[in-house]
Amino acid sequence: MSFIKKNYEKILLGVVLLGLLGLLLWLPAKIAHDQQRLQDIANGIIHTPPKPLPPLDLARETNVFSRMQSPYLLNFETTNRLFNPMQWQKASDGHWIVVRNGNEIGPGAIVVSNIRPLYFRLKLDSIEASNQFSPARYVISIQRENAAMPGMRNPRQRFISMGEKNDIFSLTAVSGLANAPQLTLQLTDTGETVNLSQSKPFQKVDGHAADLKYPPENKKWNDARVGTGLKFANGDYIVVVIDQNEVVISAQSNQKKTTLQYQP
């Protein structure tokens, strides 16, 4: 104890010197550790691989491009009310018709309610047997449903023998039994060859007839044919074409044609 009391200053100084020495030995390691940590942080910031970019969303641009390919069309003729105010027209019976789309009046308002075929028919009605004075004669009925004159549309009979000719057909050949023959006819207008017997008449479509109506004026034209005149909407029209699907009418004033579709 007396030694410590006499030398405690030296002992305290020695402890302090040892602490300083230890600190000097620890500082280089601490500095090196901090430098390495700072280097790691720098490397993590500088050399970090970038994340891949998300795929581009071009939906908006694609939609715009698609709209550019099909331009938007504006209808300034019928539906637009700024440049074309709605039209009202008075019908023949006094009521008013509002014209919205342009087809409420005029040729576009004609409705095709029915179209039926018109036939050309040949039928072997009877046979007059041959004798010593004359060859066999055949009675053939002719019907033209498409004839221009209504009186010509009913069946009419013609007599004909082998080798004879009339304005409708000529008889070019006869085969089979005398009481049940088969005739070969050649049509005068087309040159077509047809076979005819009592059990097998001949028919073909020779045209069409249509039933038309004009609702704005409550007008109807039943059994209209090509050439039928129509009077409606203060104008005169004529039917120029009828087939199984449509009717075409022509204005007498300017020959403008309107096609009317048949929708059964």
C-alpha positions in Angstrom: 0.0 0.0 0.0 2.8 2.3 0.8 4.2 1.6 -2.7 1.0 2.6 -4.3 0.7 5.7 -2.2 4.2 6.7 -3.1 3.9 5.9 -6.9 0.1 6.3 -7.7 0.9 9.2 -10.0 3.2 7.1 -12.0 0.7 4.2 -12.1 -2.1 6.6 -13.2 0.1 8.0 -15.9 1.1 4.5 -17.0 -2.6 3.5 -17.3 -3.3 6.7 -19.4 -0.4 5.9 -21.6 -1.6 2.3 -22.1 -5.0 3.6 -23.0 -3.6 6.1 -25.5 -1.5 3.3 -27.0 -4.5 1.1 -27.4 -6.4 3.9 -29.0 -3.6 4.5 -31.5 -3.6 0.8 -32.3 -7.4 0.7 -32.7 -7.8 3.9 -34.9 -6.2 2.4 -38.1 -8.5 -0.6 -38.0 -11.6 1.7 -37.3 -10.5 4.0 -40.2 -10.0 1.1 -42.5 -13.4 -0.4 -41.5 -15.2 3.0 -42.1 -13.5 3.4 -45.4 -14.6 0.0 -46.5 -18.1 0.6 -45.4 -18.2 3.9 -47.3 -16.7 2.2 -50.4 -19.4 -0.5 -50.2 -22.1 2.1 -50.0 -20.6 3.9 -53.0 -20.4 0.7 -55.0 -24.0 -0.1 -54.1 -25.1 3.2 -55.5 -22.9 3.4 -58.6 -22.8 -0.2 -59.7 -26.3 -1.4 -58.8 -27.9 -3.0 -62.0 -30.9 -1.0 -63.2 -34.4 -2.5 -63.0 -36.0 -3.4 -66.4 -38.5 -0.9 -67.6 -42.1 -2.0 -67.7 -43.5 -2.8 -71.2 -44.9 0.2 -73.0 -48.6 0.7 -73.0 -49.5 1.9 -76.5 -53.3 1.2 -76.2 -54.2 4.9 -76.4 -51.9 5.6 -79.4 -53.3 2.4 -81.1 -56.9 3.6 -80.6 -56.1 7.0 -82.0 -54.4 5.4 -85.0 -57.4 3.1 -85.6 -59.8 6.1 -85.5 -57.6 7.9 -88.0 -57.9 4.9 -90.4 -61.7 5.2 -90.4 -62.6 8.9 -90.4 -65.7 10.1 -88.7 -68.4 11.0 -91.2 -70.9 13.7 -90.5 -74.3 13.6 -92.1 -75.3 17.2 -93.0 -78.0 16.1 -95.5 -80.8 14.4 -93.5 -80.1 14.1 -89.8 -78.5 17.4 -89.1 -81.0 20.1 -87.9 -78.6 23.1 -87.9 -78.1 23.2 -91.7 -81.3 21.2 -92.6 -84.2 22.1 -90.4 -86.9 19.4 -90.1 -89.3 19.4 -93.0 -93.1 19.1 -92.7 -95.2 18.3 -95.7 -98.9 18.2 -96.1 -100.4 15.0 -97.5 -103.3 14.9 -100.0 -105.8 14.1 -97.2 -104.7 17.1 -95.2 -102.6 15.5 -92.4 -99.0 16.6 -91.9 -96.0 14.3 -92.5 -92.7 15.0 -90.7 -89.7 14.3 -92.8 -86.8 13.1 -90.6 -84.8 10.7 -92.8 -85.9 11.7 -96.3 -87.8 8.4 -97.0 -91.1 9.3 -95.4 -92.4 10.8 -98.7 -91.5 10.3 -102.3 -90.3 7.2 -104.1 -88.4 6.0 -101.0 -91.6 5.6 -99.1 -93.0 3.0 -101.6 -93.4 -0.4 -99.9 -93.1 -3.6 -101.9 -95.6 -5.9 -100.1 -95.4 -8.9 -102.5 -93.7 -10.1 -105.6 -94.9 -13.2 -107.5 -93.7 -14.9 -110.7 -95.6 -14.8 -114.0 -95.5 -17.9 -116.0 -95.6 -18.9 -119.7 -97.5 -22.2 -119.9 -98.1 -24.8 -122.6 -100.5 -27.7 -122.1 -101.5 -30.5 -124.5 -105.3 -30.4 -124.1 -106.5 -33.0 -126.6 -105.5 -35.0 -129.7 -107.5 -35.4 -133.0 -106.4 -38.7 -134.6 -105.3 -38.7 -138.1 -107.4 -40.0 -140.9 -107.2 -40.5 -144.7 -107.8 -36.8 -145.3 -105.6 -35.1 -142.6 -102.8 -35.8 -140.2 -103.1 -35.9 -136.5 -103.9 -32.5 -135.0 -103.0 -31.4 -131.4 -104.8 -28.9 -129.3 -102.4 -26.9 -127.2 -103.4 -24.2 -124.7 -101.1 -21.2 -124.3 -101.1 -18.9 -121.3 -99.0 -15.8 -121.0 -99.4 -14.3 -117.5 -97.0 -11.6 -118.4 -98.9 -10.4 -121.5 -99.3 -6.6 -121.8 -103.1 -6.8 -122.4 -105.1 -8.3 -119.5 -107.3 -10.1 -122.0 -104.3 -11.9 -123.4 -103.4 -13.5 -120.1 -106.0 -16.2 -120.1 -105.3 -19.6 -121.8 -105.9 -19.7 -125.6 -106.0 -22.8 -127.7 -104.0 -23.5 -130.9 -104.3 -26.4 -133.4 -101.1 -27.7 -134.9 -99.9 -30.7 -136.9 -96.5 -32.1 -137.5 -94.3 -29.6 -139.4 -96.6 -26.7 -138.9 -95.6 -23.4 -137.4 -97.4 -20.4 -135.8 -96.4 -17.2 -134.1 -95.7 -19.0 -130.8 -94.1 -22.3 -131.7 -93.5 -24.9 -134.3 -94.0 -28.7 -134.0 -90.7 -30.3 -134.9 -91.2 -33.9 -133.7 -93.8 -36.4 -132.4 -92.9 -39.6 -130.6 -94.6 -42.2 -128.5 -98.1 -43.7 -128.8 -100.7 -42.1 -130.9 -103.1 -41.6 -128.0 -100.2 -40.5 -125.6 -97.7 -38.7 -127.8 -94.7 -36.6 -126.7 -94.4 -33.4 -128.7 -91.2 -31.5 -129.4 -91.9 -27.8 -129.9 -89.5 -25.0 -130.8 -90.5 -21.6 -129.4 -90.5 -18.9 -132.1 -89.2 -16.0 -130.0 -86.3 -17.7 -128.3 -85.6 -20.8 -130.4 -85.8 -22.9 -127.2 -86.8 -26.5 -127.6 -89.4 -27.9 -125.1 -91.0 -31.3 -124.7 -94.8 -31.5 -124.1 -97.2 -34.3 -123.3 -100.6 -34.6 -121.6 -99.1 -35.7 -118.4 -96.2 -33.2 -118.5 -97.2 -29.6 -119.3 -94.5 -27.0 -119.8 -94.0 -23.7 -117.8 -91.3 -21.2 -117.2 -91.0 -17.8 -115.4 -91.7 -15.1 -117.9 -91.7 -12.1 -115.6 -92.9 -10.9 -112.2 -95.8 -8.8 -110.8 -95.6 -6.8 -107.6 -98.0 -5.4 -105.0 -97.0 -1.8 -104.1 -98.4 0.7 -101.6 -97.7 4.3 -100.6 -98.6 4.7 -96.9 -98.4 8.6 -96.8 -101.4 8.8 -99.2 -102.9 5.3 -98.5 -102.5 4.3 -102.2 -102.1 0.7 -103.4 -101.2 -0.9 -106.7 -101.9 -4.6 -106.8 -100.5 -6.8 -109.6 -98.3 -4.0 -110.9 -96.3 -5.0 -114.0 -93.4 -3.5 -115.9 -94.8 -0.4 -117.6 -97.5 0.2 -114.9 -97.9 4.0 -114.1 -97.8 5.3 -110.6 -99.0 8.7 -109.4 -98.2 9.8 -105.9 -96.5 12.8 -104.1 -97.6 15.1 -106.9 -95.4 13.2 -109.4 -95.7 10.5 -112.1 -93.6 7.4 -112.1 -93.4 4.2 -114.1 -92.3 0.7 -113.1 -89.3 -0.3 -115.3 -87.9 -3.4 -113.6 -89.4 -6.2 -111.4 -87.5 -9.3 -110.4 -87.8 -11.7 -107.5 -86.0 -9.3 -105.1 -86.6 -5.7 -106.0 -88.7 -3.2 -108.0 -87.3 -0.3 -109.9 -89.4 2.8 -110.6 -88.5 5.8 -112.7 -89.7 9.4 -112.4 -91.3 10.7 -115.6 -90.0 14.2 -114.9 -86.2 13.5 -114.8 -85.9 9.7 -115.4 -84.4 9.3 -111.9 -84.6 5.6 -110.9 -85.3 4.4 -107.4 -84.7 0.7 -106.4 -87.2 -0.7 -103.8 -86.1 -3.9 -102.0 -88.6 -6.6 -101.4 -88.4 -8.0 -97.8 -90.9 -10.8 -97.3 
